[in-house]
C-alpha cells in the first residue's frame, strides 16, 4: 500500500492505494483522456517487497500523480478526483 499526501489550498489529507489501484486509474485515463500509456511506472515482480524498490516506486508514483495534475490544471477527470478523494475534502 502506498500512502499519498494530498494538498489543495489549505486542505491536506492522506489516501492509501495499492499499485493495482494506480493501474486501474491509469487504464481508465488512457482510454478516456488519451494520456500516454507509458506514463505509469511499470509493475516489477522481482524484489517487489524490498524497501529500496518500494521507496523508488513511491517516488515514481508521486511523479505520476503530479504529472497528471499538471495535465489537468483546471478540472481533474472524475476518476482522478475520486482516486485522490477530492469529493471528501474539497467543495
Buried (B, 14 or more C-beta within 10 A) or exposed (E): EBEBEBEEEEEEBEBEBEBEBBEBBBEBBBEEEEBEEEBBBEEEEEEEEEEEEEEEBBEEBEEBBEEBBEBBEEEBBEBBBEBBBBEEBEE
